[in-house]
Each structure stands twice: as structure tokens, then as C-alpha cells.
Amino acid sequence: MKTYYTQGTCSQAIHYEVDDNQIVTACEFVGGCPGNTQAVARLVIGKKAQDVINMLKGIPCGGKATSCPDQLARALQSELNARAS
């Protein structure tokens, strides 16, 4: 499992896995609003990473420029970019 350290959110990190077919197979937030982060994590498992990025990228939270879902999108984008290199 990989870890992405979030910035600008209540959560501190996201643990995630993406398989060889670019499907999100695991997702867990460390910190943040438990109900919201658990819901997001459950909803993205089994989805293509690019679809998750498209859905969650740019979502703000409480006047902040980012959110836990946006941070997950950034983590997955970073993962896909690393694989493409």
C-alpha cells in the first residue's frame, strides 16, 4: 500500500492501492471527518483511478482550495504520472 501525505486538509495522509489495470483496490484516510472520508474511500474502491480523479479533482472544503477528496485525486494523479514515466 502506498501513502500520500495530504496538504491543507484535516486528514494527514491517504493509504491507497492501484492495481495493474489502474483500478483503485484500497483506500483509507488517516484523520479527517470520519463519516465523509470512510464514504469516499468505500465509493472509490473498484473504480478506475482516472474516473476517480475526474470526479473528485478540484472539490473545495470549508473555504479551502482543497479537500480530502481533492487530495485523493492528487494522490492518484501522481501515481498515474509515475507509472507513465
Rosetta constraint file for C-alpha pairs under 8 A:
AtomPair CA 1 CA 15 HARMONIC 6.29 0.50
AtomPair CA 1 CA 16 HARMONIC 5.63 0.50
AtomPair CA 1 CA 17 HARMONIC 5.24 0.50
AtomPair CA 1 CA 26 HARMONIC 7.90 0.50
AtomPair CA 2 CA 15 HARMONIC 5.54 0.50
AtomPair CA 2 CA 16 HARMONIC 5.44 0.50
AtomPair CA 2 CA 17 HARMONIC 6.20 0.50
AtomPair CA 3 CA 13 HARMONIC 6.59 0.50
AtomPair CA 3 CA 14 HARMONIC 5.58 0.50
AtomPair CA 3 CA 15 HARMONIC 4.48 0.50
AtomPair CA 3 CA 16 HARMONIC 6.46 0.50
AtomPair CA 4 CA 13 HARMONIC 5.47 0.50
AtomPair CA 4 CA 14 HARMONIC 5.15 0.50
AtomPair CA 4 CA 15 HARMONIC 6.48 0.50
AtomPair CA 4 CA 75 HARMONIC 5.94 0.50
AtomPair CA 5 CA 12 HARMONIC 5.99 0.50
AtomPair CA 5 CA 13 HARMONIC 4.23 0.50
AtomPair CA 5 CA 14 HARMONIC 6.46 0.50
AtomPair CA 6 CA 11 HARMONIC 6.72 0.50
AtomPair CA 6 CA 12 HARMONIC 5.40 0.50
AtomPair CA 6 CA 13 HARMONIC 5.09 0.50
AtomPair CA 6 CA 14 HARMONIC 7.11 0.50
AtomPair CA 6 CA 68 HARMONIC 7.84 0.50
AtomPair CA 6 CA 71 HARMONIC 6.10 0.50
AtomPair CA 7 CA 12 HARMONIC 7.42 0.50
AtomPair CA 7 CA 71 HARMONIC 7.54 0.50
AtomPair CA 8 CA 64 HARMONIC 7.45 0.50
AtomPair CA 8 CA 66 HARMONIC 6.60 0.50
AtomPair CA 8 CA 67 HARMONIC 7.44 0.50
AtomPair CA 9 CA 32 HARMONIC 7.35 0.50
AtomPair CA 9 CA 66 HARMONIC 7.04 0.50
AtomPair CA 9 CA 67 HARMONIC 5.77 0.50
AtomPair CA 9 CA 68 HARMONIC 6.18 0.50
AtomPair CA 10 CA 31 HARMONIC 6.41 0.50
AtomPair CA 10 CA 32 HARMONIC 4.57 0.50
AtomPair CA 10 CA 33 HARMONIC 7.44 0.50
AtomPair CA 10 CA 68 HARMONIC 7.66 0.50
AtomPair CA 11 CA 29 HARMONIC 6.60 0.50
AtomPair CA 11 CA 30 HARMONIC 5.57 0.50
AtomPair CA 11 CA 31 HARMONIC 4.14 0.50
AtomPair CA 11 CA 32 HARMONIC 3.95 0.50
AtomPair CA 11 CA 33 HARMONIC 7.66 0.50
AtomPair CA 11 CA 68 HARMONIC 6.71 0.50
AtomPair CA 12 CA 29 HARMONIC 7.75 0.50
AtomPair CA 12 CA 30 HARMONIC 5.64 0.50
AtomPair CA 12 CA 31 HARMONIC 5.85 0.50
AtomPair CA 12 CA 32 HARMONIC 7.46 0.50
AtomPair CA 13 CA 29 HARMONIC 6.00 0.50
AtomPair CA 13 CA 30 HARMONIC 5.13 0.50
AtomPair CA 13 CA 31 HARMONIC 7.43 0.50
AtomPair CA 14 CA 27 HARMONIC 6.97 0.50
AtomPair CA 14 CA 28 HARMONIC 5.65 0.50
AtomPair CA 14 CA 29 HARMONIC 4.45 0.50
AtomPair CA 14 CA 30 HARMONIC 5.98 0.50
AtomPair CA 14 CA 72 HARMONIC 7.06 0.50
AtomPair CA 15 CA 26 HARMONIC 7.61 0.50
AtomPair CA 15 CA 27 HARMONIC 5.64 0.50
AtomPair CA 15 CA 28 HARMONIC 5.09 0.50
AtomPair CA 15 CA 29 HARMONIC 6.32 0.50
AtomPair CA 15 CA 30 HARMONIC 7.73 0.50
AtomPair CA 16 CA 24 HARMONIC 7.41 0.50
AtomPair CA 16 CA 25 HARMONIC 7.48 0.50
AtomPair CA 16 CA 26 HARMONIC 5.03 0.50
AtomPair CA 16 CA 27 HARMONIC 4.29 0.50
AtomPair CA 16 CA 28 HARMONIC 6.37 0.50
AtomPair CA 17 CA 24 HARMONIC 5.84 0.50
AtomPair CA 17 CA 25 HARMONIC 5.43 0.50
AtomPair CA 17 CA 26 HARMONIC 4.96 0.50
AtomPair CA 17 CA 27 HARMONIC 6.70 0.50
AtomPair CA 18 CA 22 HARMONIC 5.47 0.50
AtomPair CA 18 CA 23 HARMONIC 5.30 0.50
AtomPair CA 18 CA 24 HARMONIC 4.43 0.50
AtomPair CA 18 CA 25 HARMONIC 5.65 0.50
AtomPair CA 18 CA 26 HARMONIC 7.28 0.50
AtomPair CA 18 CA 49 HARMONIC 7.29 0.50
AtomPair CA 19 CA 23 HARMONIC 5.41 0.50
AtomPair CA 19 CA 24 HARMONIC 6.58 0.50
AtomPair CA 19 CA 25 HARMONIC 6.60 0.50
AtomPair CA 21 CA 48 HARMONIC 7.96 0.50
AtomPair CA 22 CA 48 HARMONIC 5.70 0.50
AtomPair CA 22 CA 49 HARMONIC 5.67 0.50
AtomPair CA 22 CA 50 HARMONIC 7.87 0.50
AtomPair CA 22 CA 80 HARMONIC 7.96 0.50
AtomPair CA 23 CA 45 HARMONIC 7.64 0.50
AtomPair CA 23 CA 46 HARMONIC 5.87 0.50
AtomPair CA 23 CA 47 HARMONIC 5.48 0.50
AtomPair CA 23 CA 48 HARMONIC 4.36 0.50
AtomPair CA 23 CA 49 HARMONIC 5.61 0.50
AtomPair CA 24 CA 44 HARMONIC 6.66 0.50
AtomPair CA 24 CA 45 HARMONIC 5.12 0.50
AtomPair CA 24 CA 46 HARMONIC 5.51 0.50
AtomPair CA 24 CA 47 HARMONIC 5.73 0.50
AtomPair CA 24 CA 48 HARMONIC 6.17 0.50
AtomPair CA 24 CA 49 HARMONIC 5.81 0.50
AtomPair CA 25 CA 45 HARMONIC 5.27 0.50
AtomPair CA 25 CA 46 HARMONIC 5.84 0.50
AtomPair CA 26 CA 41 HARMONIC 7.76 0.50
AtomPair CA 26 CA 45 HARMONIC 5.94 0.50
AtomPair CA 27 CA 41 HARMONIC 5.12 0.50
AtomPair CA 27 CA 42 HARMONIC 7.46 0.50
AtomPair CA 27 CA 44 HARMONIC 7.64 0.50
AtomPair CA 27 CA 45 HARMONIC 6.84 0.50
AtomPair CA 28 CA 37 HARMONIC 7.76 0.50
AtomPair CA 28 CA 38 HARMONIC 7.27 0.50
AtomPair CA 28 CA 41 HARMONIC 5.94 0.50
AtomPair CA 29 CA 37 HARMONIC 6.15 0.50
AtomPair CA 29 CA 38 HARMONIC 7.39 0.50
AtomPair CA 29 CA 41 HARMONIC 7.42 0.50
AtomPair CA 32 CA 37 HARMONIC 6.63 0.50
AtomPair CA 32 CA 68 HARMONIC 7.45 0.50
AtomPair CA 33 CA 37 HARMONIC 5.97 0.50
AtomPair CA 34 CA 38 HARMONIC 5.86 0.50
AtomPair CA 35 CA 39 HARMONIC 6.13 0.50
AtomPair CA 36 CA 40 HARMONIC 6.20 0.50
AtomPair CA 37 CA 41 HARMONIC 6.04 0.50
AtomPair CA 37 CA 68 HARMONIC 7.15 0.50
AtomPair CA 37 CA 69 HARMONIC 7.89 0.50
AtomPair CA 38 CA 42 HARMONIC 6.17 0.50
AtomPair CA 39 CA 43 HARMONIC 6.11 0.50
AtomPair CA 40 CA 44 HARMONIC 6.29 0.50
AtomPair CA 40 CA 69 HARMONIC 7.00 0.50
AtomPair CA 41 CA 45 HARMONIC 6.60 0.50
AtomPair CA 44 CA 52 HARMONIC 6.43 0.50
AtomPair CA 47 CA 51 HARMONIC 6.80 0.50
AtomPair CA 47 CA 52 HARMONIC 6.72 0.50
AtomPair CA 48 CA 52 HARMONIC 6.46 0.50
AtomPair CA 49 CA 53 HARMONIC 6.22 0.50
AtomPair CA 49 CA 76 HARMONIC 6.26 0.50
AtomPair CA 49 CA 77 HARMONIC 7.94 0.50
AtomPair CA 49 CA 80 HARMONIC 7.97 0.50
AtomPair CA 50 CA 54 HARMONIC 6.15 0.50
AtomPair CA 50 CA 76 HARMONIC 7.77 0.50
AtomPair CA 50 CA 77 HARMONIC 7.61 0.50
AtomPair CA 51 CA 55 HARMONIC 6.23 0.50
AtomPair CA 52 CA 56 HARMONIC 6.07 0.50
AtomPair CA 52 CA 73 HARMONIC 6.62 0.50
AtomPair CA 53 CA 57 HARMONIC 5.45 0.50
AtomPair CA 53 CA 72 HARMONIC 7.77 0.50
AtomPair CA 53 CA 73 HARMONIC 4.47 0.50
AtomPair CA 53 CA 74 HARMONIC 7.43 0.50
AtomPair CA 53 CA 76 HARMONIC 6.80 0.50
AtomPair CA 53 CA 77 HARMONIC 6.80 0.50
AtomPair CA 54 CA 73 HARMONIC 7.79 0.50
AtomPair CA 56 CA 69 HARMONIC 5.49 0.50
AtomPair CA 56 CA 70 HARMONIC 5.39 0.50
AtomPair CA 56 CA 72 HARMONIC 7.66 0.50
AtomPair CA 56 CA 73 HARMONIC 5.80 0.50
AtomPair CA 57 CA 69 HARMONIC 7.28 0.50
AtomPair CA 57 CA 70 HARMONIC 4.82 0.50
AtomPair CA 57 CA 71 HARMONIC 7.89 0.50
AtomPair CA 57 CA 73 HARMONIC 5.31 0.50
AtomPair CA 57 CA 74 HARMONIC 7.21 0.50
AtomPair CA 58 CA 65 HARMONIC 7.72 0.50
AtomPair CA 58 CA 66 HARMONIC 6.59 0.50
AtomPair CA 58 CA 70 HARMONIC 5.55 0.50
AtomPair CA 59 CA 65 HARMONIC 7.80 0.50
AtomPair CA 59 CA 66 HARMONIC 6.18 0.50
AtomPair CA 59 CA 67 HARMONIC 6.10 0.50
AtomPair CA 59 CA 69 HARMONIC 6.76 0.50
AtomPair CA 59 CA 70 HARMONIC 5.44 0.50
AtomPair CA 60 CA 64 HARMONIC 5.69 0.50
AtomPair CA 60 CA 65 HARMONIC 5.14 0.50
AtomPair CA 60 CA 66 HARMONIC 4.53 0.50
AtomPair CA 60 CA 67 HARMONIC 5.13 0.50
AtomPair CA 60 CA 70 HARMONIC 7.29 0.50
AtomPair CA 61 CA 65 HARMONIC 7.04 0.50
AtomPair CA 61 CA 66 HARMONIC 6.12 0.50
AtomPair CA 61 CA 67 HARMONIC 4.98 0.50
AtomPair CA 66 CA 70 HARMONIC 5.73 0.50
AtomPair CA 66 CA 71 HARMONIC 6.87 0.50
AtomPair CA 67 CA 71 HARMONIC 6.06 0.50
AtomPair CA 68 CA 72 HARMONIC 6.30 0.50
AtomPair CA 69 CA 73 HARMONIC 6.36 0.50
AtomPair CA 70 CA 74 HARMONIC 6.26 0.50
AtomPair CA 71 CA 75 HARMONIC 6.15 0.50
AtomPair CA 72 CA 76 HARMONIC 6.19 0.50
AtomPair CA 73 CA 77 HARMONIC 6.05 0.50
AtomPair CA 74 CA 78 HARMONIC 6.09 0.50
AtomPair CA 75 CA 79 HARMONIC 6.28 0.50
AtomPair CA 76 CA 80 HARMONIC 6.20 0.50
AtomPair CA 77 CA 81 HARMONIC 6.05 0.50
AtomPair CA 78 CA 82 HARMONIC 6.14 0.50
AtomPair CA 79 CA 83 HARMONIC 6.34 0.50
AtomPair CA 80 CA 84 HARMONIC 6.23 0.50
AtomPair CA 81 CA 85 HARMONIC 6.42 0.50
